[in-house]
Amino acid sequence: MKIQTVLNFRTIIISALVLSVSIMAHAQEKPANLDDDTTKYVPYRMMFGHRVAKSKYGELNIRPYTYFRYLNQSGIDPSYVDGFGKTKEVDKRQDIQLQKVSIYFTGWAFDPKFTYFLYVWTSNASQGQGAQVVVAGNLSYTFNKYLKLTGGIMSLPGVRSTEGNYPFWLSVDNRMIADEYMRPSYTSGIQVKGEIVKKLTYQVMLGNNMSTLGVDAGQIDNKLNTVAGALVFLPTTGEYGIFNGSYGDYDMHEKVATRVGVHFTRSDESRQGQPTNDAFENVSLRVSDGSSIFLPNLFNPGTQIDEARDQMFSVDAGAKLKGFALEGEFYWRKIDNFKLIGSPMALDKLNDEGLQLLASAMVVPKKLQLYTTYSKIFGQYGDPSETRVGFNFFPFKKTISVRLNGQVTFTNGCPVGGLAYPYTVGANGTIFNLDLELNF
């Protein structure tokens, strides 16, 4: 009876939201009053928002991003047994959040080649924690198509989802578990990117550490040894969809679009320089049961890892045609060079592998997309996995900038999570989330 009640409740919510966005879609077809247009009829440019000022000295655009989420984790177990035989409780959630609010300021100053990308964002589900509000950005200078130099806070391009394609993923602002487990995050640094030859591009970044969120400058070592890079080859059409290669084929390619990418990350990480377990965007080095490697007494009584070296390599490939897309990525990771506090231990390295597969189809062009995904980690302390089924509904005419996303995730020993994500560490069972996203 309880399961049936939950299912009925989900159905009511989905129906209500689909109806509301359908009404929005119908209403938007009415022509706007052009006399009220303060942008001087500048064509709308996705991911730039509205241009609010332009002169011979520069340009300013303002763009909002946000999404509204209903999350139901009542279908997961109340506890789990970690890779060391300890039983731990799971704090199951069911809540409604205006999950994230971001305001982006973009443009150029004094020279169109000199651009800025500045933003303010907050994770409302993480209010009260140290990194729930961020003011950040970067500055870039484009010399030519072969070299663009950027300095500031940006994502380390160590996996496909950190190449710069956010938020054009199949789900709203959350990755599959293998990707989340393996990836580097956002940090301050310098990045170079550009074209090597036609259809082949590169990105290389030198950063402070693997994640700057929730970590102050005094906690970061002074070695500047965090490096990540990517090579991407687009052999057929020379492109892979909107905005740096979105997941799925919203574009409805008439010819087969393909990509192959290779990525690497290398970083010396310290216990002090890690985000806390509850930090907003927690990219801590973990073993495959979800435990941070820097926890005291984890591998050996009286021993704690103080520093370690992370090395990760991934390969991804994908193909798109007429609304269908099949994509995947494989990861290899090694953590070694341990520096210890306390007693010595026999363990000298950690090896993990992982994979993810994504299949999607635009069953109604520009309107309705269905998808399913599978993700798995092969680790020394467990082999967690997940499967997802979901949909994306685009209510407004010929734009991907508003969508209703619903998905069911079947988890088995989830090794990652946090308040900003629909999944949580140790989750076993079924999770449902429904998101309405605005990406102006």
Beta strands, then each sheet from edge to edge (+ up, - down):
strand 1: 50-55
strand 2: 58-76
strand 3: 79-81
strand 4: 87-89
strand 5: 94-109
strand 6: 114-123
strand 7: 133-144
strand 8: 147-155
strand 9: 186-197
strand 10: 200-207
strand 11: 226-233
strand 12: 257-270
strand 13: 303-321
strand 14: 324-342
strand 15: 350-364
strand 16: 368-378
strand 17: 385-393
strand 18: 402-412
strand 19: 428-439
sheet 1: 1+ 2- 5+ 6- 7+ 8- 9+ 10- 11+ 12- 13+ 14- 15+ 16- 17+ 18- 19+
sheet 2: 3+ 4-
end
